[in-house]
Amino acid sequence: MNLHPVYQSLVSEWEAELEATEKKIFQALRHAMPGGCTRRQLVSIVFGVDIAGDEDINNNTYDRKVRKTIEHMRENLIPIFSSSGESGYRLDISEVSISMMVAEWQRRMEKYEEKIGRARVLINRIRQVGESALPVELPQEPKQISLFG
């Protein structure tokens, strides 16, 4: 797989730091039990970097390393819980919590399957009509017919 040189550099850096990063994340989450840590807190604890409250954390390379490390830890069956309804991560071996997280992932997967289906329809359309698949303007939303007015 050919990665962009900047991304390849980040991946190499992450791999070199993986074991130490995992230990710091695990210790932070263990210390915070039964609560958890936000992504900003984990970046601060693991890397000693404070992300300003108004900074978009999604564009932060330290946060990306934390998320990628947590993904790796989960692959190794470390019970790290997260939910879009709550900020951050926590260690949790509750079957209910893990089932909730799995259900959320299932819903996301279904949304991606829908997106993939639409993309495949678009590919077929492009194959059939070529450049004319590109609209000249945005399609108009059909107006809702009201039964009451």
ROPALO-930142 format. One record per residue: residue in one letter; chain; x, y, z of N, C-alpha, C in turn. Coordinates in pm, 1 decimal. Layout:
A,A,X,Y,Z,X,Y,Z,X,Y,Z
...
//
This chain:
M,A,85.0,-117.7,0.0,0.0,0.0,0.0,89.2,123.5,0.0
N,A,66.9,212.8,-95.3,142.7,337.1,-102.3,68.8,446.9,-28.0
L,A,130.2,497.2,76.9,70.8,605.4,154.1,140.8,735.7,120.3
H,A,69.9,845.0,137.6,129.0,977.1,122.3,246.9,986.3,219.3
P,A,359.5,1046.8,178.9,478.0,1050.1,266.0,452.4,1107.9,405.7
V,A,369.0,1209.9,416.2,339.3,1268.3,547.2,264.0,1166.9,632.9
Y,A,164.9,1099.8,573.8,88.2,1001.0,648.9,176.5,882.1,684.7
Q,A,262.0,839.6,592.0,354.2,728.7,619.6,444.5,762.9,736.9
S,A,489.5,886.5,743.0,573.7,931.3,854.2,497.3,923.0,986.2
L,A,371.0,966.0,986.2,288.7,959.0,1107.2,266.2,814.7,1150.4
V,A,240.2,725.1,1053.8,218.7,584.6,1086.1,345.5,524.1,1145.6
S,A,459.4,553.6,1086.8,586.6,501.5,1138.4,612.4,552.3,1279.5
E,A,585.7,679.2,1301.1,602.8,739.3,1433.9,509.1,672.6,1534.6
W,A,382.8,652.0,1493.6,284.8,587.9,1581.9,328.8,446.6,1617.4
E,A,373.5,370.0,1517.3,416.6,232.6,1542.7,533.2,227.8,1640.3
A,A,627.9,322.4,1628.5,743.9,325.3,1717.4,703.5,357.3,1861.5
E,A,596.9,436.6,1877.0,551.9,479.3,2010.9,440.7,391.1,2066.6
L,A,396.1,292.7,1991.1,274.2,218.8,2024.5,273.7,160.9,2165.2
E,A,374.1,87.0,2202.1,374.0,20.1,2332.7,367.3,121.2,2446.6
A,A,448.0,226.0,2439.9,447.9,327.4,2545.2,314.6,401.7,2548.5
T,A,257.8,429.2,2431.9,129.5,499.4,2424.3,18.5,413.2,2483.3
E,A,18.7,284.1,2450.6,-81.4,192.8,2506.8,-74.3,191.4,2659.7
K,A,44.4,183.0,2712.5,60.7,179.7,2858.8,6.0,306.2,2922.9
K,A,35.8,420.8,2864.3,-10.6,548.2,2920.5,-162.5,559.3,2912.6
I,A,-219.8,518.1,2801.0,-365.7,523.2,2786.7,-430.2,428.9,2887.2
F,A,-379.3,308.5,2896.7,-435.7,210.9,2990.3,-427.0,262.8,3133.5
Q,A,-312.0,315.8,3171.9,-295.5,368.7,3307.9,-390.5,484.7,3333.6
A,A,-406.3,573.3,3236.6,-495.9,688.2,3252.2,-640.2,641.6,3269.9
L,A,-683.7,547.2,3188.1,-820.9,498.1,3197.5,-842.1,417.6,3325.1
R,A,-741.9,342.3,3364.6,-751.8,264.3,3488.7,-762.4,357.9,3608.8
H,A,-683.0,463.6,3607.3,-684.4,562.0,3716.6,-817.8,637.0,3723.0
A,A,-880.8,657.9,3608.5,-1005.3,735.4,3601.0,-1128.9,651.1,3633.1
M,A,-1112.5,520.4,3651.9,-1228.4,432.5,3675.6,-1304.9,475.1,3799.4
P,A,-1436.8,467.1,3799.8,-1521.8,409.7,3696.2,-1554.3,508.0,3584.1
G,A,-1508.1,630.6,3598.5,-1531.4,728.6,3492.7,-1437.7,704.1,3376.7
G,A,-1409.0,805.1,3303.7,-1320.7,790.6,3188.7,-1245.3,918.3,3163.1
C,A,-1188.2,928.2,3046.8,-1111.4,1044.8,3005.3,-1161.6,1091.9,2869.6
T,A,-1165.2,1221.6,2853.0,-1198.8,1276.6,2722.2,-1077.4,1262.7,2630.9
R,A,-1098.7,1284.2,2504.7,-987.9,1278.2,2409.3,-883.7,1384.0,2443.0
R,A,-927.5,1502.8,2478.2,-833.3,1609.6,2514.4,-750.7,1571.1,2636.8
Q,A,-818.3,1510.7,2735.5,-745.6,1467.5,2854.9,-641.9,1361.9,2820.7
L,A,-678.7,1266.2,2736.4,-582.8,1161.9,2698.8,-462.8,1219.9,2624.4
V,A,-485.0,1314.3,2535.2,-373.7,1378.3,2464.6,-281.5,1445.3,2565.6
S,A,-340.6,1514.4,2662.1,-260.8,1582.5,2764.1,-181.9,1482.7,2848.4
I,A,-247.1,1376.0,2893.0,-181.4,1276.1,2977.8,-73.3,1199.8,2901.0
V,A,-105.3,1157.2,2780.5,-13.7,1071.6,2704.2,101.4,1149.9,2642.9
F,A,72.2,1267.7,2588.0,173.8,1342.0,2514.1,216.1,1473.2,2580.8
G,A,148.7,1510.6,2690.6,184.9,1635.4,2758.6,150.5,1759.1,2678.5
V,A,50.9,1748.2,2592.0,10.8,1858.5,2504.6,-133.0,1895.1,2536.7
D,A,-157.2,2023.0,2561.5,-293.8,2069.8,2585.2,-350.7,2125.5,2455.8
I,A,-467.3,2075.0,2419.3,-536.5,2122.3,2299.3,-634.5,2229.4,2343.0
A,A,-623.5,2346.8,2284.4,-711.7,2457.9,2318.9,-856.7,2419.1,2295.5
G,A,-944.6,2469.9,2380.9,-1086.5,2436.6,2373.3,-1150.6,2470.7,2240.9
D,A,-1099.7,2573.5,2172.5,-1159.4,2613.9,2045.3,-1092.2,2546.3,1924.8
E,A,-986.6,2467.8,1949.6,-918.1,2398.0,1840.7,-995.3,2272.1,1803.9
D,A,-1008.5,2247.1,1674.4,-1077.2,2126.5,1627.1,-988.4,2005.7,1655.3
I,A,-1028.0,1927.2,1753.2,-947.7,1812.4,1795.6,-934.8,1708.8,1684.2
N,A,-1029.9,1704.3,1592.8,-1027.4,1606.1,1484.9,-909.3,1626.1,1390.0
N,A,-849.9,1745.5,1390.0,-735.4,1773.3,1302.6,-602.8,1761.3,1376.5
N,A,-605.3,1714.1,1500.0,-485.6,1708.4,1581.9,-417.0,1572.5,1566.1
T,A,-288.2,1573.8,1533.8,-217.0,1447.3,1511.3,-200.4,1367.1,1640.0
Y,A,-187.9,1433.4,1754.5,-179.2,1359.5,1880.7,-310.2,1286.7,1909.6
D,A,-421.6,1353.7,1884.4,-551.7,1289.4,1903.4,-565.8,1170.9,1809.2
R,A,-520.0,1185.4,1687.4,-528.4,1074.3,1590.7,-448.8,954.6,1641.9
K,A,-332.2,981.3,1700.6,-251.3,871.6,1756.2,-324.5,804.1,1871.9
V,A,-391.2,882.0,1955.9,-467.6,824.0,2067.0,-578.7,735.5,2011.9
R,A,-654.2,785.5,1915.6,-765.4,707.3,1860.0,-715.7,580.5,1791.0
K,A,-606.2,592.1,1717.3,-551.0,475.4,1648.4,-498.8,373.2,1749.8
T,A,-439.5,420.1,1856.8,-390.5,329.6,1960.7,-506.6,259.4,2029.7
I,A,-612.6,332.4,2059.4,-730.1,271.5,2122.0,-790.1,166.8,2029.1
E,A,-794.0,195.4,1901.1,-842.0,97.2,1803.3,-756.6,-30.0,1811.1
H,A,-626.0,-13.0,1818.3,-534.0,-127.4,1829.2,-556.7,-203.6,1959.4
M,A,-576.7,-131.0,2068.7,-601.0,-195.6,2198.1,-730.2,-276.4,2194.6
R,A,-833.3,-222.7,2131.4,-959.8,-295.9,2119.0,-941.7,-423.5,2038.4
E,A,-858.8,-417.0,1935.0,-830.2,-537.3,1856.4,-768.4,-645.7,1944.4
N,A,-699.5,-604.4,2050.5,-638.6,-696.8,2145.6,-728.2,-721.3,2267.5
L,A,-857.6,-693.2,2250.2,-962.2,-720.5,2349.7,-947.5,-642.9,2480.6
I,A,-887.7,-525.2,2475.6,-888.2,-436.3,2591.4,-1026.0,-369.0,2590.8
P,A,-1103.0,-380.5,2699.5,-1243.6,-334.1,2700.1,-1256.5,-182.7,2716.5
I,A,-1228.9,-111.0,2608.7,-1239.4,35.2,2611.3,-1372.2,73.7,2548.7
F,A,-1455.7,138.6,2628.3,-1590.5,177.9,2587.8,-1590.0,322.2,2541.4
S,A,-1667.1,348.9,2438.1,-1693.1,486.3,2394.6,-1831.7,489.2,2333.1
S,A,-1888.8,608.1,2329.5,-2021.0,626.2,2272.2,-2029.4,766.8,2216.9
S,A,-2100.4,782.9,2106.2,-2116.8,917.7,2051.7,-2200.0,1003.9,2145.9
G,A,-2275.0,940.7,2237.3,-2355.7,1014.8,2334.0,-2275.7,1066.7,2452.4
E,A,-2154.9,1017.5,2469.2,-2068.2,1059.8,2578.7,-1933.1,1096.3,2519.0
S,A,-1863.2,1189.2,2583.6,-1731.2,1222.2,2530.7,-1626.4,1135.6,2597.9
G,A,-1532.8,1087.1,2520.6,-1419.7,1016.3,2575.1,-1432.2,865.6,2579.6
Y,A,-1344.5,808.4,2659.7,-1329.2,663.7,2669.2,-1322.2,622.2,2815.2
R,A,-1359.1,496.2,2840.0,-1343.9,440.9,2973.9,-1326.0,290.1,2963.3
L,A,-1261.0,232.4,3062.6,-1253.5,87.1,3072.2,-1387.1,39.4,3125.1
D,A,-1444.2,-61.0,3060.8,-1577.6,-105.4,3100.4,-1597.3,-249.3,3054.7
I,A,-1627.2,-337.9,3149.9,-1651.7,-477.3,3114.3,-1799.3,-513.7,3127.2
S,A,-1884.0,-411.5,3134.9,-2027.7,-435.3,3140.9,-2077.4,-484.6,3005.6
E,A,-2146.4,-597.5,3008.0,-2201.5,-651.1,2884.0,-2299.3,-553.2,2820.3
V,A,-2374.2,-481.1,2904.3,-2471.1,-382.9,2853.6,-2397.7,-271.6,2778.2
S,A,-2291.1,-217.1,2837.9,-2215.6,-109.3,2772.7,-2154.8,-154.6,2640.9
I,A,-2093.7,-271.0,2643.3,-2029.9,-321.6,2521.5,-2134.9,-348.5,2414.6
S,A,-2249.4,-402.9,2453.7,-2357.6,-426.0,2357.5,-2408.6,-295.1,2298.6
M,A,-2417.6,-190.5,2380.7,-2460.2,-58.4,2331.0,-2360.3,-6.4,2227.7
M,A,-2231.6,-22.7,2256.4,-2128.7,24.6,2165.4,-2135.6,-52.9,2033.7
V,A,-2154.6,-183.3,2042.4,-2165.8,-266.4,1922.2,-2287.7,-224.3,1840.1
A,A,-2399.0,-196.3,1907.1,-2520.0,-153.1,1836.7,-2495.9,-20.8,1763.7
E,A,-2422.7,69.1,1826.6,-2391.4,196.8,1761.9,-2303.8,173.8,1639.6
W,A,-2205.0,88.3,1652.2,-2119.2,55.6,1537.3,-2201.0,-8.8,1426.5
Q,A,-2297.8,-92.1,1463.2,-2384.4,-158.2,1364.5,-2463.2,-53.0,1285.8
R,A,-2518.6,47.2,1357.0,-2593.6,153.6,1289.0,-2503.1,230.8,1192.8
R,A,-2380.3,259.2,1235.9,-2286.0,329.1,1148.2,-2255.1,245.1,1024.9
M,A,-2236.6,115.1,1046.2,-2205.9,25.5,935.6,-2321.8,25.0,835.4
E,A,-2444.7,23.9,883.9,-2561.3,25.4,794.6,-2565.8,154.4,713.8
K,A,-2531.5,267.1,777.8,-2527.6,394.7,704.4,-2421.1,390.3,595.5
Y,A,-2304.3,331.9,628.0,-2198.9,320.4,526.9,-2240.0,227.0,415.1
E,A,-2311.5,121.2,446.5,-2360.7,31.6,341.6,-2454.3,105.9,247.1
E,A,-2537.9,195.1,301.6,-2625.5,277.2,217.3,-2543.4,369.6,128.5
K,A,-2440.0,432.4,185.0,-2353.5,521.9,107.1,-2282.7,444.4,-3.8
I,A,-2235.2,325.5,29.5,-2166.8,241.6,-69.1,-2263.5,205.3,-181.0
G,A,-2386.8,171.1,-146.3,-2487.8,139.3,-247.5,-2512.1,255.6,-341.8
R,A,-2524.3,377.3,-285.9,-2546.1,495.7,-370.9,-2425.2,522.4,-460.2
A,A,-2306.0,500.5,-405.5,-2184.5,521.1,-485.7,-2178.6,420.6,-601.2
R,A,-2220.3,298.1,-576.2,-2221.9,197.2,-682.7,-2323.0,232.9,-791.6
V,A,-2438.0,286.7,-750.5,-2536.8,333.2,-849.0,-2476.0,445.1,-933.4
L,A,-2403.6,535.1,-869.1,-2339.1,644.4,-941.3,-2234.9,591.1,-1039.9
I,A,-2155.0,494.0,-997.7,-2055.3,434.1,-1087.6,-2124.2,374.5,-1210.2
N,A,-2232.8,301.9,-1188.3,-2306.6,243.6,-1301.4,-2361.2,352.1,-1393.5
R,A,-2409.8,458.8,-1332.8,-2462.5,570.7,-1413.0,-2352.1,632.9,-1497.6
I,A,-2235.7,651.1,-1437.3,-2122.7,708.4,-1511.5,-2081.7,616.1,-1625.3
R,A,-2081.5,486.0,-1600.4,-2048.0,389.3,-1705.7,-2148.0,396.1,-1821.0
Q,A,-2275.5,419.6,-1787.7,-2380.2,420.9,-1889.8,-2381.4,550.1,-1969.5
V,A,-2368.7,664.1,-1900.3,-2388.5,792.1,-1970.9,-2264.6,880.2,-1974.5
G,A,-2157.0,837.5,-1912.8,-2032.0,913.2,-1919.6,-2042.7,1050.3,-1856.2
E,A,-1991.2,1151.2,-1928.1,-1985.4,1286.9,-1874.3,-2122.0,1346.9,-1844.0
S,A,-2224.7,1299.9,-1910.9,-2357.2,1356.6,-1884.8,-2411.1,1314.5,-1748.0
A,A,-2336.6,1229.8,-1675.9,-2374.8,1195.5,-1538.6,-2352.5,1313.6,-1444.7
L,A,-2269.3,1409.4,-1488.5,-2245.4,1529.6,-1408.3,-2358.9,1627.5,-1431.8
P,A,-2439.1,1656.4,-1328.5,-2552.5,1746.5,-1350.3,-2506.5,1888.5,-1383.2
V,A,-2588.8,1957.5,-1456.5,-2562.2,2096.7,-1490.0,-2592.8,2185.8,-1369.5
E,A,-2695.6,2145.6,-1294.0,-2731.6,2218.4,-1172.5,-2785.2,2118.5,-1071.2
L,A,-2798.7,2164.6,-948.6,-2849.9,2077.3,-844.3,-2996.1,2044.3,-870.4
P,A,-3035.0,1920.1,-847.6,-3176.5,1885.5,-866.2,-3261.7,1956.0,-761.7
Q,A,-3383.4,1991.3,-801.0,-3476.5,2056.9,-709.7,-3543.3,1951.3,-623.1
E,A,-3553.3,1980.6,-494.8,-3624.2,1890.8,-403.6,-3772.6,1896.0,-439.3
P,A,-3836.7,1780.2,-447.7,-3981.2,1784.4,-474.3,-4053.7,1848.3,-356.3
K,A,-4151.2,1931.0,-387.7,-4226.5,1998.0,-281.5,-4322.3,1899.1,-218.8
Q,A,-4333.3,1907.4,-88.0,-4424.9,1820.6,-14.6,-4567.8,1869.5,-36.1
I,A,-4655.1,1779.0,-68.4,-4795.9,1813.9,-86.0,-4860.4,1804.5,52.1
S,A,-4926.3,1911.8,90.9,-4991.0,1914.6,221.1,-5137.8,1878.9,205.8
L,A,-5182.1,1791.0,291.1,-5323.2,1753.6,290.8,-5407.2,1853.9,368.6
F,A,-5340.2,1943.6,440.3,-5412.5,2033.3,529.1,-5405.2,2179.8,486.3
G,A,-5360.3,2208.2,371.5,-5353.6,2350.1,343.2,-5317.1,2377.8,208.9
//
